[in-house]
């Protein structure tokens, strides 16, 4: 088992290559990431998120 946190690094070149991609492609990628995170999110977190969206909390 890992005792170290998982770290994620991007080089300046990686960031620049991403910035050169069309905005539509970047937004599609972001949408896919958000859908994945929502599906992986625990039910309790989903309920809290939905309450926040409705302005209940």
C-alpha positions in Angstrom: 0.0 0.0 0.0 1.2 3.5 -0.8 2.0 5.8 2.1 2.7 8.8 -0.2 0.0 10.9 -1.7 -0.6 10.6 -5.4 0.9 13.8 -7.0 0.1 15.0 -10.5 2.5 17.3 -12.3 2.4 19.0 -15.7 5.3 20.6 -17.4 5.2 24.0 -19.0 5.2 22.4 -22.4 2.2 20.2 -21.4 0.3 23.3 -20.2 1.1 25.2 -23.4 0.0 22.3 -25.6 -3.3 22.1 -23.7 -3.8 25.9 -24.1 -3.4 25.5 -27.9 -6.3 23.0 -28.1 -9.6 24.4 -29.3 -11.9 25.7 -26.5 -14.7 23.3 -27.6 -12.3 20.3 -27.1 -11.3 21.6 -23.7 -14.9 22.0 -22.6 -15.8 18.5 -23.8 -12.9 17.1 -21.7 -14.1 19.1 -18.7 -17.6 17.9 -19.1 -16.4 14.3 -19.3 -14.4 14.8 -16.1 -17.4 16.3 -14.3 -19.6 13.4 -15.3 -17.0 10.9 -14.1 -16.6 12.6 -10.8 -20.3 12.7 -10.3 -20.7 9.0 -11.0 -17.8 8.2 -8.6 -19.1 10.6 -5.9 -20.6 9.0 -2.7 -24.4 9.3 -2.4 -24.1 11.6 0.7 -21.8 14.0 -1.3 -24.4 14.0 -4.2 -27.2 14.9 -1.8 -25.1 17.8 -0.4 -24.2 19.0 -3.9 -27.8 18.9 -5.0 -28.9 20.8 -2.0 -26.3 23.4 -2.7 -27.4 23.7 -6.3 -31.0 24.3 -5.1 -29.8 27.0 -2.7 -31.1 25.0 0.4 -27.7 25.3 2.2 
